[in-house]
């Protein structure tokens, strides 16, 4: 549901519970409070504000953080053999669902636009990326929806409207 919404209040990490009851950071979202604080994929969560989280489910950990606007936490993580105390503050996290780049081949500029999900904010992201590509003078465009997990039909309709003539 959070991915479909496109943004949420939190730290900007995806975590999973390993078989031995350890919470491990799977993903750190770009430009999130977690990335700015220096958290990394593979970090093992040990404590939140001094409270041991070993044996917590990912949902129990999330409940400690969820719905607390601009709250600061000290996370104790294990990275390799080292234990680190990292201060992180919750804020609005926007999930990226559209990325672009230019591929140059045979003196042509090919725009690449990848769309990972059709969330509530995907239309605006696609529009911005498309404008960036057009400004750079692309000759053609690849729209990549491989591994797209689906989403809102209205988002798809709005994106299609960027390519269809309204007459």
Secondary structure, DSSP 4 states (H G I P E B T S, - for coil): -HHHH-EEEE--EEEEE-TTS-EEEEEE-TTSHHHHHT--TTPEEEEETTEE-TT--HHHHHHHHTT-TT-EEEEEEEETTEEEEEEEE-EEEEPP-EEEEEEEETTEEEEEEEE--B-TTHHHHHHHHHHHHHHTT-SEEEEE-TT---B-HHHHHHHHHTTS---
